[in-house]
Amino acid sequence: MTGTPGAAATRDGEGPERSPPCSPSYDLTGKNKVVTVDGVKVKLQIWDTAGQERFRSVTHAYYRDAQALLLLYDITNKSSFDNIRAWLTEIHEYAQRDVVIMLLGNKADVSSERVIRSEEGEMLAREYGVPFMETSAKTGMNVELAFLAIAKELKYRAGRQADEPSFQIRDYVESQKKRPSCCSFF
């Protein structure tokens, strides 16, 4: 799920699958991505609406079954950031209560064109209680980390034992962002 056109965040080389059109101009792209978490393969099925506001009414069906949603905005496009609140409102209305949500500010590789400061993304994420990071679909910065964090959270939820300490996706994302060998852009 994205807040802006062109913000798809996969780089695994798999070809996209097209969903059946609901109207001549409706097109969602779907991909499967396998992520290994603690030696276990987790298959993620990813649907990208490219943030097009005209698709908002038909995405309700996708919310119902979604276990996780990645919301992307373009750091060079204020309207894509402003649309995130509307997407979050709909997610809270139509998605499962325990859906995993992550906010991503995309196009971090073009910081010279930035109109949304990283701090603004962090504040919005804190307001909604979701993890946040900036990514670059072009360079791959933090893309794998985003998918890995979501997969870890889903794996944890699927196999959680009552006496097991809880997995905190926000803490995991923050700790991994600070590791220079993992996901640093610079």
Secondary structure by P-SEA (a helix, b strand, c coil): cccccccccccccbbbbbcccccccbbbbbbbbbbbcccbbbbbbcccccccccccccaaaaaaaccbbbbbbbcccaaaaaaaaaaaaaaaacccccbbbbbbbccccccccccccaaaaaaaaaaabbbbbbbbcccccaaaaaaaaaaaaaaaaaccccccccccaaaaaaaaaacccccccc
